[in-house]
Amino acid sequence: MRLPRRLDHGEEVDVVGHLEELRSRLFVAGGAILVATIVAFTFHRRVIMLLTDQLPANHRRLVTFGIAEPFTTSLKVSIAVGFALALPIVLWQLWSFLAPALTRQTQHGIVGFTIFAAVLMVGGGAFGYMVALPAALRFLTNYDNSVYHVQIRAADFISFAVLVLAACAAVFELPIVVLGLVRVRALSSDKLRRNRRVGYMIVACVGVALPGVDPVTTIVETIPLAVLFEASIWLSVAFEQRWFAPTAAAAS
């Protein structure tokens, strides 16, 4: 099966042609996830060790229940890592399918935003691994430890760790969301500055709604969200001048 060809802007293709292209791109994306998952399975022990290293030293031996749980837990880790590794290919296939509907100038702008979003996502994952996850684990494993004999189940720990890392990566995408709304003029920098208090209240609500069963995780996830919201306001000021100032000058 040949790789799907990217259409040029304005190139006309019938419905069958679009469906064939979509099928091919789904095949490529699915194949990338499958291959990446197989590759990730070969070093899943190292990934599990990296996650358990964030636990207190006396809790790093995870507990499993049932015959199949060690395998299913390792498979879950491999799928999560495989999807993360294959994400650039998946997004590229999605972009290649949608890009022909956009002008070349718009395409260049979106490519820049995509690179910025990728950098923010990596930064969010690193923040989650080095700050949010250790803080949450220290709090949870030491909470009422004189009352409970804490044993950590492997499947639950992996799910919790993945959720925290994914939530932090998503939180760091806030500037992209704000700039996107400013670009389509659903928001403006003036409106954001006038309604800072409302924005921070929404940020706090989002922080509470993010994955995390303890107050430490919620606070650690909310603090960068507030910082990123403030940074988004000033980014919107700069980008508004770039996007809309030429239009306003031409109109006058």
C-alpha positions in Angstrom: 0.0 0.0 0.0 1.5 3.4 -1.0 1.6 6.3 1.3 -1.2 8.8 0.7 -0.3 11.8 -1.4 -0.9 15.2 0.1 -3.2 17.3 -2.1 -2.3 20.8 -3.2 -4.4 23.8 -2.0 -7.5 24.1 -4.2 -7.0 20.7 -5.9 -10.4 19.1 -6.5 -11.0 15.5 -5.6 -14.3 13.6 -5.6 -15.8 12.1 -2.4 -14.4 8.7 -3.1 -11.0 10.1 -3.5 -11.3 11.9 -0.1 -12.5 8.7 1.6 -9.6 6.7 0.0 -7.2 9.3 1.3 -8.8 9.3 4.8 -8.6 5.5 4.9 -4.9 5.5 3.9 -4.1 8.1 6.5 -5.9 6.2 9.2 -4.0 3.1 8.2 -0.7 5.0 8.5 -1.6 6.5 11.8 -2.8 3.2 13.2 0.3 1.4 11.9 2.5 4.0 13.6 0.8 3.5 16.9 1.1 -0.3 16.6 4.8 -0.2 15.7 5.5 2.4 18.4 3.7 0.2 21.0 5.7 -2.8 20.1 8.9 -0.8 20.4 7.8 0.6 23.7 7.0 -2.9 25.0 10.7 -3.8 24.6 11.7 -1.2 27.2 8.5 -1.0 29.3 10.5 -2.1 32.4 12.6 1.0 32.1 9.5 3.2 31.8 7.9 1.6 34.9 11.2 2.1 36.8 11.2 5.8 35.8 7.7 6.2 37.2 8.3 4.2 40.4 11.5 6.3 41.1 9.1 9.2 42.0 7.7 7.1 44.8 9.2 7.1 48.3 11.9 4.5 48.6 9.8 2.2 50.8 6.9 2.1 48.3 8.7 1.3 45.0 7.8 -2.4 45.0 4.4 -2.4 43.3 1.7 -5.0 44.2 -0.3 -6.9 41.6 -3.5 -9.0 42.1 -4.4 -11.8 39.7 -2.4 -13.8 37.2 -2.8 -11.5 34.2 -2.2 -8.1 35.9 1.6 -7.9 35.5 1.2 -8.4 31.7 -1.9 -6.1 31.3 -0.2 -3.4 33.3 3.0 -3.6 31.2 0.8 -3.6 28.1 -1.0 -0.5 29.4 2.3 1.3 29.8 3.5 0.2 26.4 0.3 1.5 24.7 0.6 4.9 26.5 4.2 5.3 25.6 3.6 4.0 22.0 0.8 6.6 21.5 3.1 9.4 22.8 5.9 8.3 20.4 3.5 8.0 17.4 1.7 11.2 18.2 3.8 13.3 15.7 2.9 10.9 12.9 -0.7 10.9 13.9 -0.9 14.6 13.9 1.0 14.9 10.7 -1.5 12.6 9.0 -4.4 14.7 10.3 -2.7 17.9 9.2 -2.0 16.5 5.8 -5.6 15.6 5.3 -6.9 19.0 6.4 -4.2 21.4 5.1 -5.4 21.5 1.4 -8.5 23.3 2.5 -6.3 26.2 3.9 -4.3 28.9 2.1 -0.5 28.6 2.2 -0.3 31.6 4.5 -2.7 30.0 7.0 -0.8 26.7 6.7 2.5 28.5 7.7 0.8 30.1 10.7 -0.6 26.8 11.9 2.7 25.0 11.5 4.3 27.7 13.8 1.5 27.2 16.4 2.0 23.4 16.2 5.7 23.7 17.0 4.9 26.0 19.9 2.2 23.5 21.1 4.7 20.6 20.9 7.2 22.6 23.0 4.6 23.4 25.6 3.4 19.8 25.7 6.9 18.5 26.3 7.4 21.2 29.0 4.1 20.2 30.6 5.1 16.5 30.7 8.5 17.4 32.2 6.8 19.6 34.8 4.4 16.8 35.7 7.2 14.2 36.0 9.6 16.3 38.1 7.2 18.4 40.2 3.5 17.4 40.2 3.8 13.6 40.3 6.5 13.5 43.1 4.5 16.0 45.2 1.3 14.1 44.8 2.9 10.8 45.6 4.7 12.1 48.7 1.4 13.5 50.0 -0.7 10.4 49.2 1.7 7.7 50.5 2.3 9.5 53.8 -1.3 10.5 54.5 -2.4 8.8 57.7 0.4 6.3 57.3 0.1 5.5 61.0 -3.4 4.2 60.4 -3.0 2.5 57.1 -0.6 -0.1 55.8 0.0 1.5 52.3 0.5 -1.0 49.5 0.5 0.4 46.0 -1.2 -1.6 43.3 0.6 -1.5 40.0 -2.4 -0.9 37.7 -3.8 1.9 39.9 -0.4 3.6 40.2 0.3 3.5 36.4 -3.2 4.9 35.7 -2.7 7.7 38.2 0.8 8.6 36.9 -0.3 8.7 33.3 -3.3 10.9 34.2 -1.2 13.4 36.1 1.4 13.6 33.3 -1.3 13.9 30.6 -3.1 16.6 32.7 0.0 18.6 33.1 0.7 18.4 29.3 -2.8 19.5 28.6 -2.6 22.4 31.1 0.5 23.8 29.4 -1.5 24.1 26.1 -3.5 27.0 27.6 -1.6 29.7 25.6 -2.5 27.9 22.4 -6.2 27.8 23.3 -6.2 31.5 24.3 -4.3 32.6 21.2 -6.6 30.6 19.0 -9.6 32.3 20.4 -7.9 35.7 19.9 -7.1 34.8 16.3 -10.7 34.1 15.5 -11.7 37.2 17.4 -13.7 35.3 20.0 -11.5 37.0 22.6 -9.3 40.1 22.7 -6.4 41.2 24.9 -8.5 44.1 26.2 -11.3 41.7 27.2 -8.8 39.3 28.9 -7.2 42.2 30.9 -10.6 43.6 32.0 -11.8 40.2 33.1 -8.7 38.9 34.8 -10.6 37.9 38.0 -13.1 35.9 36.0 -10.3 34.2 34.1 -8.5 33.2 37.3 -11.7 31.9 38.8 -12.1 29.7 35.6 -8.5 28.6 36.0 -9.2 27.5 39.5 -12.3 25.6 38.5 -10.3 23.9 35.7 -7.5 23.0 38.2 -10.1 21.4 40.5 -11.6 19.5 37.6 -8.3 18.1 36.4 -7.3 14.5 37.3 -6.0 14.3 40.8 -7.8 13.0 44.0 -5.7 15.1 46.4 -5.3 18.8 47.1 -1.6 18.8 46.5 -2.0 17.6 42.9 -4.8 20.1 42.4 -2.7 23.0 43.7 0.4 22.0 41.8 -1.6 21.7 38.6 -3.4 25.0 39.2 -0.3 27.2 39.8 1.2 26.8 36.3 -2.2 27.1 34.8 -2.5 30.6 36.5 1.0 31.5 35.3 0.2 30.4 31.8 -3.1 32.3 31.8 -1.2 35.5 32.7 1.4 34.8 30.0 -1.4 34.2 27.5 -2.7 37.7 28.1 0.6 39.3 27.2 1.1 36.9 24.2 -2.3 37.9 22.9 -1.3 41.6 23.1 1.8 40.9 21.0 0.0 38.7 18.5 -2.9 41.1 18.1 -0.6 43.8 16.9 0.9 41.4 14.4 -2.4 40.0 13.2 -4.8 42.9 13.2 -2.6 46.1 13.0 -1.9 45.8 9.3 -5.6 45.2 8.6 -6.6 48.3 10.6 -3.9 50.4 8.9 -5.1 49.3 5.5 -8.8 50.1 6.4 -7.8 53.6 7.5 
